[in-house]
Amino acid sequence: MNYTYYIADVFTNQVFSGAQIAVFPNAEGLNLTQMGLVARELNLSETVFLTHKKGVENHYTMKIFTPRGEVDFAGQTIIAAGYILAACGKLPAGEAHTAVVFEQNTGEIQASISHSEDKQNFIQFARTVSPVVDYYAPSENEIASFLGINQAHIDTKKYAARLVSCDVPYLIVPVYYYETVRNATFNFAAWSQSIAPQTAAQEILIVSPKTPYQDSDFAARLVGPNIGAHEDPPVGSAIPALAAYLCSFEHMQKGTYTFAVQRGDDKMRRSILNLEMDHKGEDTLNLRVGGEAVMVAEGTIFIPQS
């Protein structure tokens, strides 16, 4: 059977930038095995399969696959799905804001698509997370070794490396300089000899408050034992953990914060993620993550029924 899919570049307003996400807006009839095979065939960072929930307006079940298998949550897939549904006319037109619900494995996600000048290009979703912050992290010396960076570049004055989980655990490492984020090189041998493998986190989010771009407040990059040396994967899934990380420090006063996080650079599919968070000092944290998207490709794939 033939299925139509679209490819969107996410967290960007320029083609050939941002995160590449494939979206199947009508995935009825596909099982998980077929979805996994399709994702492996397309070989993009994520492939999204949407199924409309019968009898409920603007409500979709979302299944997310990487070439390695199914994942439970990914922020960039929400942006891609919302944009594609609006661009394909699957959502009501003529309204300034259209609400849509995506049901991922982690639960329902409320999203909003903003319409302006006949363009549906800004999508925002809301999440309430219950973060777990672990202060037991590898030493600065170990971190510097397995990231291939100068130990003096790790920020130990305002921040500190911590393990943070909002469903998925990350080791978050603060550094002083943007160049450190971009030039870090993961060293598997050094990683194996540190205490890091004993923790639950298999991905490291390197973050710097310095960036050469005026439209971003933080630069971020994911590395780890399961990420290729030359890969610069999307960071949307790690944004809730980053927000919880920032709120875990005493100098972070309570209130609502808005900032932008960039991934990549002009040569590596640069992305901009807009984040709002309500820091109330409570066990739960309310987040709103938004970004733009653009259409890149449309295609049809034949998927055997067995």
Rosetta blueprint (number, residue, H / E / L):
1 M L
2 N E
3 Y E
4 T E
5 Y E
6 Y E
7 I E
8 A E
9 D E
10 V E
11 F L
12 T L
13 N L
14 Q L
15 V L
16 F L
17 S L
18 G L
19 A E
20 Q E
21 I E
22 A E
23 V E
24 F E
25 P L
26 N L
27 A L
28 E L
29 G L
30 L L
31 N L
32 L H
33 T H
34 Q H
35 M H
36 G H
37 L H
38 V H
39 A H
40 R H
41 E H
42 L H
43 N L
44 L L
45 S L
46 E E
47 T E
48 V E
49 F E
50 L E
51 T E
52 H E
53 K L
54 K L
55 G L
56 V L
57 E L
58 N L
59 H E
60 Y E
61 T E
62 M E
63 K E
64 I E
65 F E
66 T E
67 P L
68 R L
69 G E
70 E E
71 V E
72 D L
73 F L
74 A L
75 G H
76 Q H
77 T H
78 I H
79 I H
80 A H
81 A H
82 G H
83 Y H
84 I H
85 L H
86 A H
87 A H
88 C L
89 G L
90 K L
91 L L
92 P L
93 A L
94 G L
95 E L
96 A L
97 H E
98 T E
99 A E
100 V E
101 V E
102 F E
103 E E
104 Q E
105 N L
106 T L
107 G E
108 E E
109 I E
110 Q E
111 A E
112 S E
113 I E
114 S E
115 H E
116 S E
117 E L
118 D L
119 K E
120 Q E
121 N E
122 F E
123 I E
124 Q E
125 F E
126 A E
127 R E
128 T E
129 V E
130 S L
131 P L
132 V E
133 V E
134 D E
135 Y L
136 Y L
137 A L
138 P L
139 S L
140 E H
141 N H
142 E H
143 I H
144 A H
145 S H
146 F H
147 L H
148 G L
149 I L
150 N L
151 Q H
152 A H
153 H H
154 I E
155 D L
156 T L
157 K L
158 K L
159 Y L
160 A L
161 A L
162 R E
163 L E
164 V E
165 S E
166 C L
167 D L
168 V L
169 P E
170 Y E
171 L E
172 I E
173 V E
174 P E
175 V E
176 Y L
177 Y L
178 Y H
179 E H
180 T H
181 V H
182 R H
183 N H
184 A L
185 T L
186 F L
187 N L
188 F H
189 A H
190 A H
191 W H
192 S H
193 Q H
194 S L
195 I L
196 A H
197 P H
198 Q H
199 T L
200 A L
201 A L
202 Q L
203 E L
204 I E
205 L E
206 I E
207 V E
208 S E
209 P L
210 K L
211 T L
212 P L
213 Y L
214 Q L
215 D L
216 S L
217 D L
218 F E
219 A E
220 A E
221 R E
222 L E
223 V E
224 G L
225 P L
226 N L
227 I L
228 G L
229 A L
230 H L
231 E L
232 D L
233 P L
234 P L
235 V L
236 G H
237 S H
238 A H
239 I H
240 P H
241 A H
242 L H
243 A H
244 A H
245 Y H
246 L H
247 C H
248 S L
249 F L
250 E L
251 H L
252 M L
253 Q L
254 K L
255 G E
256 T E
257 Y E
258 T E
259 F E
260 A E
261 V E
262 Q E
263 R E
264 G L
265 D L
266 D L
267 K L
268 M L
269 R L
270 R L
271 S E
272 I E
273 L E
274 N E
275 L E
276 E E
277 M E
278 D E
279 H E
280 K L
281 G L
282 E L
283 D L
284 T L
285 L E
286 N E
287 L E
288 R E
289 V E
290 G E
291 G E
292 E E
293 A E
294 V E
295 M E
296 V E
297 A E
298 E E
299 G E
300 T E
301 I E
302 F E
303 I L
304 P L
305 Q L
306 S L
